[in-house]
Amino acid sequence: MATRSANMKGFFKQKKNTKSTSSNKGSSKRSPTASTSPDVTQSPALISHGSIDLKGDHDHVEEVLRQFDMNMAYGPCLGMTRLSRWERAQKLGLNPPNEVEILLKGGRVTSECLWDGRV
């Protein structure tokens, strides 16, 4: 097995980059990348914690309903309204939030789930 290893070293011979830079050996002159350059213009949506900031798109009511839509403990939400999903979860004893029922029966919110028409 040692002879194969020796043959492989010769086959995959690697060369080191021996080019030396000018007098500044310790510091490298690399151009700044987009992630490290502070003066790069980014859209306002990407500035908050490096991820998309969607807080301005909806209010507290919509946030509660989105959390309900994204919680898979109450079963899938595609193909049914939020209220029917809440009622199904209630029948199965999954204890969905009462706040969601109040919001949905109030009639001032959209009845379709967050994923409706997107998937």
FENQUI-V98345 format. One record per residue. N is the residue number from 1. RES is the residue in three letters. PHI is phi in whole degrees, -180 to 180 (none if undefined). OMEGA is omega as a letter, one per 40 degrees, with the letter a starting at -180 (NA if undefined). Layout:
n	res	phi	omega
N	RES	PHI	OMEGA
N	RES	PHI	OMEGA
This chain:
n	res	phi	omega
1	MET	none	a
2	ALA	-67	a
3	THR	-71	i
4	ARG	-64	i
5	SER	-62	i
6	ALA	-66	i
7	ASN	-68	a
8	MET	-68	i
9	LYS	-63	i
10	GLY	-72	a
11	PHE	-73	a
12	PHE	-101	a
13	LYS	-70	i
14	GLN	-110	i
15	LYS	-114	i
16	LYS	-84	i
17	ASN	-80	a
18	THR	-102	i
19	LYS	-71	i
20	SER	-106	i
21	THR	-84	a
22	SER	-69	a
23	SER	-61	a
24	ASN	-91	a
25	LYS	-71	a
26	GLY	-75	a
27	SER	-109	i
28	SER	-100	i
29	LYS	-101	i
30	ARG	-104	i
31	SER	-76	a
32	PRO	-67	i
33	THR	-93	a
34	ALA	-64	a
35	SER	-81	a
36	THR	-108	a
37	SER	-80	a
38	PRO	-76	a
39	ASP	-96	i
40	VAL	-76	a
41	THR	-80	i
42	GLN	-123	i
43	SER	-68	a
44	PRO	-59	a
45	ALA	-69	a
46	LEU	-96	a
47	ILE	-75	a
48	SER	-72	i
49	HIS	58	i
50	GLY	74	i
51	SER	-132	a
52	ILE	-68	a
53	ASP	-101	a
54	LEU	-110	a
55	LYS	-63	a
56	GLY	-77	a
57	ASP	-82	a
58	HIS	-152	a
59	ASP	-99	a
60	HIS	-63	a
61	VAL	-62	i
62	GLU	-65	i
63	GLU	-63	i
64	VAL	-63	a
65	LEU	-69	i
66	ARG	-67	i
67	GLN	-63	i
68	PHE	-65	i
69	ASP	-64	a
70	MET	-86	a
71	ASN	-84	a
72	MET	-77	i
73	ALA	-66	a
74	TYR	-98	i
75	GLY	90	a
76	PRO	-68	a
77	CYS	-114	a
78	LEU	-76	i
79	GLY	84	i
80	MET	-148	i
81	THR	-79	i
82	ARG	-64	a
83	LEU	-66	i
84	SER	-67	i
85	ARG	-68	i
86	TRP	-64	a
87	GLU	-64	i
88	ARG	-63	i
89	ALA	-64	i
90	GLN	-66	i
91	LYS	-64	i
92	LEU	-83	i
93	GLY	76	a
94	LEU	-89	i
95	ASN	53	i
96	PRO	-70	a
97	PRO	-63	i
98	ASN	-67	i
99	GLU	-61	i
100	VAL	-67	i
101	GLU	-62	a
102	ILE	-62	i
103	LEU	-65	a
104	LEU	-71	i
105	LYS	-79	i
106	GLY	-70	i
107	GLY	85	a
108	ARG	-98	a
109	VAL	-124	i
110	THR	-74	a
111	SER	-87	a
112	GLU	-81	a
113	CYS	-73	a
114	LEU	-58	a
115	TRP	-91	a
116	ASP	-63	a
117	GLY	83	a
118	ARG	-104	a
119	VAL	-110	NA
